[in-house]
Amino acid sequence: MEENSIGFDISNSKILDEVKIIKPSISNDLRGNIWTSFVKSEIEKMLPNKMEFVHDKFSKSKRNVLRGIHGDARTWKLVTAVYGEIYQVVVDLRKESRTYKKWEGFEISSKNKIMVLIPPFFGNAYYVKSNLAIYHYKLAYSGKYIDSDKQFTHIWNDKSIDIDWPSSNPILSCRDKTILK
């Protein structure tokens, strides 16, 4: 694990080497806590070819919601839970990779402040464990934003991936119930 001058611990995923786990240092006192979630010079050095984060999105979901498995060929995603508890899953969907269809799960929450950096061609999915969660995506890509109609989607319970989800009956969108591309 590498710590930088701002106070992030950065490590590789145990299963998917290209995926980075970023743990900020957290200062607690009687008022609450404070931490840094993004420092351009520290976080963007993990991106290729001087790519920059250009887009932020938030998603609010209730308990038992499962979103994903989604991705595309050019977007880097830095994700975290700013409120609540989430079971984050990343799946390698690069057909030529030695870890093709391997996945790793991470417990991310507003308590631990863990962030996960997901490269292009990796599927992103998460399950909401708390009553309510707010999920933050920080996106880096070149060109125009790739919206859902141009993304790849694998069905959440794809047997060839075999993710061990916390629920066998999650709340899903129509897209997540049926599509396997």
Backbone bond lengths (Angstrom), bond angles and torsions (degrees), N, CA, C in turn:
res aa  C-N    CA-C-N  psi(-1)  N-CA   C-N-CA  omega(-1)  CA-C   N-CA-C  phi
1 M - - - 1.445 - - 1.525 108.44 -
2 E 1.314 115.76 136.76 1.457 122.01 -177.47 1.522 108.52 -110.26
3 E 1.345 117.29 130.62 1.462 119.26 174.72 1.516 107.61 -109.22
4 N 1.316 116.29 136.60 1.457 120.35 179.39 1.527 110.14 -102.75
5 S 1.312 115.67 -177.76 1.459 120.83 -174.91 1.531 113.65 -69.22
6 I 1.311 118.11 -20.15 1.461 121.37 -178.65 1.522 111.09 -85.71
7 G 1.307 118.33 -20.34 1.451 121.01 179.27 1.512 115.22 108.25
8 F 1.321 118.52 22.45 1.461 121.74 173.96 1.518 108.77 -93.49
9 D 1.330 117.49 138.96 1.457 122.50 165.40 1.515 105.77 -99.73
10 I 1.325 116.86 122.49 1.460 121.62 -176.80 1.518 108.01 -117.79
11 S 1.331 116.03 127.55 1.463 120.29 178.52 1.518 109.94 -139.67
12 N 1.335 115.62 163.20 1.462 121.05 175.31 1.516 109.24 -84.87
13 S 1.289 115.66 150.99 1.459 121.57 171.70 1.527 108.22 -58.22
14 K 1.315 117.34 150.97 1.467 121.07 179.65 1.523 112.31 -72.47
15 I 1.326 118.10 -26.08 1.466 122.36 -176.07 1.523 111.88 -109.00
16 L 1.319 117.63 -39.16 1.466 123.53 -174.95 1.528 108.94 -114.37
17 D 1.316 117.03 93.00 1.470 122.51 -172.29 1.523 114.69 -52.45
18 E 1.324 117.89 -32.86 1.460 121.09 -175.80 1.526 112.86 -75.89
19 V 1.313 117.29 -15.76 1.461 122.43 -179.73 1.523 108.27 -86.63
20 K 1.323 116.31 132.76 1.468 122.36 -178.33 1.519 110.70 -109.06
21 I 1.328 115.21 140.98 1.457 123.00 175.24 1.523 106.69 -109.34
22 I 1.318 116.40 126.31 1.457 121.40 -175.93 1.532 108.00 -120.90
23 K 1.339 114.81 120.48 1.461 120.67 179.04 1.522 107.97 -114.91
24 P 1.322 117.22 115.30 1.469 118.44 177.89 1.522 110.72 -79.16
25 S 1.328 116.36 154.80 1.457 118.71 171.41 1.530 106.97 -76.15
26 I 1.306 115.92 142.98 1.461 121.72 -176.50 1.521 107.81 -121.02
27 S 1.322 116.69 128.04 1.467 121.68 175.85 1.511 108.49 -102.33
28 N 1.329 115.99 121.61 1.461 122.10 179.52 1.518 110.18 -110.92
29 D 1.322 116.21 142.30 1.460 121.64 169.67 1.522 108.35 -150.79
30 L 1.330 117.50 -170.57 1.460 119.98 -175.09 1.524 113.64 -63.43
31 R 1.316 118.23 -18.66 1.468 121.79 179.84 1.521 112.41 -83.34
32 G 1.336 116.70 -23.74 1.461 121.45 -174.47 1.512 109.41 142.04
33 N 1.341 117.21 -132.08 1.458 119.23 179.08 1.517 110.85 -147.11
34 I 1.336 113.92 168.47 1.465 121.69 177.62 1.516 107.54 -146.61
35 W 1.331 115.16 142.84 1.466 121.27 179.03 1.521 108.64 -153.36
36 T 1.309 115.96 162.72 1.463 122.01 177.49 1.515 108.45 -102.41
37 S 1.338 116.55 129.76 1.461 120.13 179.67 1.526 112.87 -101.74
38 F 1.327 117.88 -19.91 1.458 119.11 -176.60 1.513 110.17 -156.31
39 V 1.320 114.88 128.16 1.456 123.08 169.56 1.524 104.98 -130.90
40 K 1.301 115.62 112.54 1.463 122.44 -172.95 1.528 112.48 -47.01
41 S 1.306 117.59 -50.12 1.469 121.20 -175.76 1.526 112.62 -65.35
42 E 1.318 117.94 -30.51 1.468 121.19 -178.18 1.527 112.32 -85.58
43 I 1.308 117.55 -45.02 1.465 121.39 -175.22 1.532 110.90 -77.94
44 E 1.330 117.58 -43.53 1.461 119.18 -175.66 1.524 113.83 -71.35
45 K 1.323 118.39 -14.80 1.463 118.38 176.26 1.534 111.52 -69.04
46 M 1.322 117.50 -12.59 1.469 121.35 176.15 1.526 112.01 -85.17
47 L 1.335 117.12 -7.93 1.462 122.03 178.79 1.522 110.08 -91.94
48 P 1.339 118.38 153.11 1.465 120.63 179.66 1.532 112.98 -80.52
49 N 1.317 116.25 156.63 1.466 124.07 168.21 1.518 115.50 47.85
50 K 1.316 116.83 45.79 1.464 122.06 177.32 1.530 113.21 55.09
51 M 1.326 116.30 29.39 1.461 120.61 176.41 1.522 108.81 -66.55
52 E 1.342 116.59 150.80 1.455 121.93 -178.65 1.523 110.89 -127.52
53 F 1.335 115.74 153.29 1.456 119.91 172.61 1.521 108.08 -74.37
54 V 1.339 116.38 132.12 1.462 121.24 -172.96 1.524 113.97 -128.62
55 H 1.323 118.09 -2.30 1.469 119.01 -168.10 1.531 108.30 -155.50
56 D 1.306 117.47 132.10 1.459 122.18 175.29 1.523 108.94 -119.43
57 K 1.335 115.50 141.60 1.466 121.84 176.59 1.524 108.63 -136.19
58 F 1.326 115.80 151.05 1.451 122.14 174.69 1.518 108.47 -126.31
59 S 1.321 115.48 147.43 1.455 121.02 176.18 1.523 107.91 -132.20
60 K 1.333 116.12 129.81 1.461 121.75 177.49 1.525 107.41 -108.11
61 S 1.325 117.22 127.13 1.463 121.15 -176.81 1.519 110.23 -140.70
62 K 1.330 115.07 154.09 1.459 120.28 178.01 1.532 110.52 -96.59
63 R 1.324 115.67 172.47 1.471 122.59 -178.85 1.529 110.42 -52.76
64 N 1.328 115.31 141.92 1.458 125.11 174.68 1.531 113.79 76.36
65 V 1.331 118.12 7.24 1.465 120.70 174.46 1.520 108.26 -79.95
66 L 1.321 115.87 135.68 1.462 122.02 174.90 1.524 107.11 -122.09
67 R 1.337 116.14 126.64 1.472 121.71 179.33 1.523 108.55 -119.15
68 G 1.322 116.17 130.68 1.467 120.98 176.53 1.505 110.85 113.52
69 I 1.250 117.54 174.65 1.457 135.68 28.15 1.546 107.85 -100.40
70 H 1.336 117.88 114.90 1.457 122.66 -175.31 1.531 110.62 -126.78
71 G 1.320 115.82 157.76 1.457 121.22 173.82 1.513 110.86 178.83
72 D 1.324 115.26 -174.87 1.458 120.95 176.07 1.523 109.14 -155.30
73 A 1.315 115.86 -177.33 1.462 121.66 -172.22 1.521 114.46 -88.30
74 R 1.339 118.91 -2.51 1.460 116.66 -176.81 1.522 116.70 -141.33
75 T 1.317 118.99 -3.15 1.463 120.54 -175.64 1.521 112.15 -96.08
76 W 1.333 115.07 129.59 1.465 123.35 169.15 1.511 106.62 -93.04
77 K 1.335 117.26 137.15 1.461 121.64 -179.12 1.525 109.48 -124.54
78 L 1.309 116.39 128.68 1.465 122.49 170.29 1.522 104.99 -107.11
79 V 1.339 116.82 113.94 1.457 120.57 -172.23 1.524 111.22 -120.25
80 T 1.334 115.09 150.84 1.454 121.26 176.28 1.523 109.57 -160.11
81 A 1.308 115.92 166.75 1.465 122.00 173.15 1.519 107.48 -102.41
82 V 1.319 117.31 114.03 1.461 119.63 178.31 1.521 111.37 -86.28
83 Y 1.334 116.31 -16.28 1.460 121.41 174.99 1.520 108.03 -150.25
84 G 1.330 117.65 134.35 1.453 121.61 176.15 1.518 113.88 89.92
85 E 1.341 114.26 -166.94 1.466 121.91 -176.76 1.522 110.15 -125.64
86 I 1.324 114.77 133.38 1.460 121.61 -175.91 1.518 109.82 -133.21
87 Y 1.328 114.79 141.97 1.461 121.33 169.26 1.522 105.83 -98.92
88 Q 1.315 116.19 104.98 1.462 124.27 -176.82 1.527 109.52 -89.88
89 V 1.323 117.13 133.01 1.462 121.92 177.51 1.523 109.13 -125.28
90 V 1.340 115.35 136.84 1.462 122.46 174.77 1.525 107.02 -123.72
91 V 1.343 116.53 133.26 1.465 122.52 -177.66 1.523 108.75 -123.28
92 D 1.332 117.29 130.58 1.464 121.65 175.12 1.530 108.07 -78.68
93 L 1.333 117.03 115.88 1.461 121.36 -179.21 1.528 111.75 -116.03
94 R 1.334 115.96 26.21 1.470 121.72 174.57 1.530 107.62 -87.33
95 K 1.324 117.48 110.11 1.472 121.88 -173.60 1.520 113.50 -56.91
96 E 1.320 118.76 -30.59 1.469 121.84 -177.92 1.533 113.32 -86.07
97 S 1.318 117.18 -2.76 1.462 121.50 -174.07 1.529 112.52 -80.47
98 R 1.325 115.97 147.42 1.474 120.65 175.41 1.524 110.97 -69.33
99 T 1.352 117.17 -16.64 1.468 120.75 178.31 1.538 111.87 -109.11
100 Y 1.332 116.83 24.16 1.468 121.73 179.85 1.531 110.51 -54.17
101 K 1.321 115.41 128.44 1.464 125.63 -179.19 1.527 114.09 65.42
102 K 1.332 117.37 12.89 1.466 120.71 169.74 1.524 106.30 -82.50
103 W 1.314 115.46 152.19 1.455 120.03 -178.49 1.523 110.27 -139.08
104 E 1.323 114.38 160.84 1.452 120.01 173.70 1.522 108.37 -139.62
105 G 1.327 115.49 142.13 1.455 121.65 178.25 1.518 111.03 -109.34
106 F 1.314 116.12 147.36 1.461 123.12 -178.43 1.520 108.98 -135.76
107 E 1.311 116.75 138.77 1.463 121.97 172.49 1.528 106.28 -88.38
108 I 1.328 116.70 112.65 1.462 120.42 176.54 1.524 107.87 -119.91
109 S 1.321 115.57 143.99 1.465 118.44 -176.27 1.521 110.83 -159.14
110 S 1.323 113.98 169.38 1.460 119.25 175.30 1.524 110.65 -69.46
111 K 1.309 117.84 -14.70 1.473 120.93 176.76 1.521 111.53 -81.98
112 N 1.341 118.03 -48.19 1.471 119.03 -175.47 1.534 113.28 -89.52
113 K 1.322 118.22 -15.67 1.484 124.15 174.83 1.537 113.69 61.21
114 I 1.325 118.39 15.03 1.468 121.37 -178.70 1.521 110.39 -63.76
115 M 1.344 115.06 139.36 1.460 122.59 175.18 1.526 107.72 -117.57
116 V 1.331 116.25 148.77 1.457 121.65 178.75 1.521 107.76 -124.59
117 L 1.346 116.17 127.95 1.459 121.98 177.06 1.526 108.02 -98.15
118 I 1.331 115.74 117.67 1.464 122.98 -174.80 1.522 109.74 -110.88
119 P 1.342 118.33 121.54 1.466 120.99 179.46 1.534 112.98 -76.73
120 P 1.328 116.99 168.22 1.466 120.65 172.29 1.537 110.21 -58.25
121 F 1.318 116.49 157.05 1.470 125.51 179.93 1.528 112.91 70.56
122 F 1.320 117.84 5.24 1.459 121.37 174.82 1.521 107.43 -106.07
123 G 1.324 116.70 137.14 1.447 120.79 177.54 1.513 111.25 -80.37
124 N 1.321 115.92 139.73 1.450 123.18 178.94 1.522 108.31 -113.68
125 A 1.333 116.62 130.69 1.461 121.27 178.05 1.521 108.49 -150.14
126 Y 1.319 116.22 152.61 1.460 118.42 174.90 1.517 111.23 -153.02
127 Y 1.329 113.26 155.94 1.460 123.25 -179.64 1.530 108.08 -123.90
128 V 1.335 116.97 134.42 1.460 121.73 -177.71 1.532 109.80 -90.17
129 K 1.334 115.51 119.68 1.458 122.67 -178.05 1.527 113.42 -95.02
130 S 1.322 117.61 -26.79 1.464 122.07 -178.00 1.539 109.63 -91.53
131 N 1.315 116.76 172.46 1.473 120.53 179.32 1.519 111.98 -59.02
132 L 1.325 115.95 -34.21 1.462 122.71 179.89 1.515 107.79 -148.94
133 A 1.318 116.88 145.17 1.465 120.48 176.01 1.521 109.78 -142.67
134 I 1.313 114.95 146.75 1.467 121.69 172.47 1.517 106.74 -119.24
135 Y 1.311 114.33 121.36 1.460 124.06 -174.78 1.516 108.16 -107.75
136 H 1.320 116.46 135.35 1.459 121.41 -179.21 1.517 110.46 -114.83
137 Y 1.333 115.62 129.56 1.463 123.07 174.03 1.518 107.16 -111.64
138 K 1.315 118.25 128.50 1.461 123.30 169.81 1.518 104.39 -112.59
139 L 1.335 117.61 119.42 1.463 122.14 -170.04 1.529 112.12 -111.15
140 A 1.330 115.42 137.45 1.465 122.71 173.97 1.519 107.46 -122.49
141 Y 1.331 116.12 126.29 1.464 121.55 178.24 1.517 107.77 -161.63
142 S 1.318 115.48 162.42 1.461 119.01 173.68 1.520 107.83 -108.53
143 G 1.324 116.13 152.85 1.456 119.80 -177.90 1.515 111.19 80.87
144 K 1.326 115.01 -155.42 1.461 121.02 -178.48 1.519 111.27 -83.55
145 Y 1.313 115.37 155.94 1.456 122.46 178.57 1.533 110.34 -62.56
146 I 1.324 115.69 136.58 1.462 121.06 177.46 1.526 107.21 -93.54
147 D 1.329 116.57 106.42 1.461 120.15 -178.62 1.523 110.59 -84.99
148 S 1.318 116.50 177.36 1.464 122.80 -171.00 1.521 114.15 -55.31
149 D 1.327 118.10 -31.50 1.462 119.48 -178.72 1.532 113.00 -69.67
150 K 1.315 117.77 -14.74 1.467 121.22 179.95 1.540 112.28 -113.68
151 Q 1.317 116.95 2.68 1.455 121.53 179.18 1.521 110.51 -88.79
152 F 1.325 116.40 160.39 1.458 118.61 170.06 1.522 108.15 -88.22
153 T 1.313 115.04 150.57 1.461 122.04 178.65 1.517 108.68 -138.52
154 H 1.309 116.28 131.56 1.464 121.87 171.56 1.518 106.54 -113.72
155 I 1.296 116.46 141.54 1.458 120.02 178.99 1.529 109.00 -61.62
156 W 1.298 116.61 142.39 1.468 124.03 -172.58 1.523 113.32 -57.42
157 N 1.328 117.87 -31.64 1.463 121.32 -176.98 1.527 112.45 -110.80
158 D 1.322 116.43 32.48 1.473 122.71 177.96 1.535 108.59 -53.77
159 K 1.320 116.59 117.90 1.481 121.59 -176.72 1.528 112.13 -64.31
160 S 1.330 117.89 -27.18 1.465 119.44 179.95 1.527 112.33 -74.25
161 I 1.330 116.99 -16.36 1.468 121.86 175.32 1.528 109.58 -98.76
162 D 1.317 117.17 -42.95 1.464 124.43 172.91 1.533 113.58 59.86
163 I 1.332 115.70 55.01 1.467 121.02 177.76 1.529 109.42 -72.50
164 D 1.304 115.76 138.39 1.459 122.76 177.29 1.536 108.66 -89.80
165 W 1.331 116.64 82.51 1.455 122.33 -177.80 1.529 111.07 -76.47
166 P 1.337 118.82 152.35 1.463 121.57 177.33 1.538 113.69 -69.01
167 S 1.334 117.84 -12.06 1.459 121.69 -179.10 1.522 109.83 -137.84
168 S 1.318 116.60 144.70 1.462 120.54 175.28 1.526 111.15 -98.14
169 N 1.342 116.68 -2.87 1.456 121.23 -178.94 1.532 110.46 -140.05
170 P 1.352 117.29 63.10 1.467 119.93 -177.36 1.528 111.65 -77.60
171 I 1.324 114.82 166.65 1.464 121.92 172.41 1.520 106.93 -82.90
172 L 1.342 116.52 124.61 1.466 122.30 -173.88 1.521 111.73 -127.48
173 S 1.329 116.00 154.04 1.462 120.86 170.12 1.532 107.55 -77.81
174 C 1.321 116.81 165.27 1.477 120.04 174.80 1.526 110.04 -57.89
175 R 1.319 117.06 -41.36 1.462 121.95 179.37 1.523 111.41 -57.79
176 D 1.321 117.17 -42.75 1.461 121.33 -175.15 1.532 113.07 -80.60
177 K 1.322 117.87 -14.97 1.467 120.77 179.45 1.525 113.28 -78.97
178 T 1.318 116.65 -31.80 1.462 117.93 -165.75 1.521 116.92 -126.73
179 I 1.305 118.55 -22.21 1.466 119.46 -169.55 1.515 112.15 -83.71
180 L 1.313 114.41 136.99 1.467 122.36 172.73 1.510 106.34 -140.47
181 K 1.332 117.29 101.62 1.473 121.76 -179.79 1.496 109.99 -112.78
